C-alpha cells in the first residue's frame, strides 16, 4: 500500500529564521550558524526554526469543499486537475484558474501567456500551514507576468489562507488524468526535450481512477497488485472502531481476493487502504465500495463497547497505519 511519489518533486524548502537585518538560512544542526555567532546552528537560530516548523495545522484543507479530495490530490494521486473559483473573481488578464497535482520542474505555480493560471498542490510547504502556503503562491501567481513560473516563498504569518480566497459554495470536482499532458497547451506538438520530459513523467505515474459511487475513493494499479485508497472525513477514533467491528465480522473486504490492509493518516484524515487482485479494474470496485459505505455507516452508528475480538482487530489496524503528513 506504499505511496509512490513522483520524481518531479523538489527537495523540501526549509523556512528561514527572521532576525534583525534579514533572514538566517536553515543549515545542518551541527554546522556553524549562518548568523556568525560561532555557535552550532542547533544551539543558536536552529531553536527558533525548530519552533517555527512545529506550529503545524493538522487539517489545512478543513472547511474547503471536497476536503477529502484535496487530501487525495495532495498525497495520493499522480496526475489530476480541478477548476477553482475565487470569491472575488479572477483579476483582469487571468482567464482561468486550475489546481494541478504537480507542475513541470515542480514549479509551485505557473501563469501562462494565455492568462491561464496553474497552482501546484504537491509542492512542499515552507510553513506549518499548507493552506496558507498555497494561498500565498496563488496570490503571487495571479499577479505574475504572463509566461512565467512562480517560485516558492515563505508566507506571512497573518497572510490569507485558501479558505479566505476560494468560493466555499463552488463544487470541487477533480479530474484524474492518465498523464501530464495538461502541462502543455498543445501536448501533441511537443518535441525534443519537452516531449522526452513529458514521457518520463508519464512513465512514473501510477494509473489511478476516482470512483463515482463514493466520495474521494481512488483505485490505482501497481506492478504487484491493485489498491483502493479511500480518504474519509470521519474522526479517527470513531472510524477505527467502526472498521474494527467490520473486520472482526469478516465484512471489511470489497469482494473475493480483497483485503483491508491498513490505513494512511494524512492532513488530519484517515485513508483506509485495500489490496485488490491485479485483475480487479476500477469499474469492478464501484458496487462493492458502495455496499461497504453502507456497512460502514451502520458501524459508525454503533456506540457499544468493542468486544475482545473487535479490540484485537482495532489494535491490528492501528498498528498498520502510516502517517503521510
Secondary structure, 3 states (H helix, E strand, C coil): CCCCCCCCCCCCCCCCEEECCEEECCCCCCCECCCCCCCEHHHCCHHHHHHHHHCCCCCCCCCCCCHHHHHHHHHCCCCEEEECCECCCCCCCCCEEEEECCCHHHCCEEECCCCEEEEECCCCCCCCCHHHHHHHHHHHHHCCCCCEEECCCCCCCCCCCHHHHECCCCCCCCEECCCCHHHCCCHHHCCHHHHHHHHHHHHHCCCEEECCCCCCEEEEECCCCEEEEEEECCCHHHHHHHHHHHHHCCCCCCCCCCEEEEEEEECCEEEEEEEECCCCCHHHHHHHHHHHHHHHHHHHCCCCCCCHHHHHHHHHHHHCEEECC
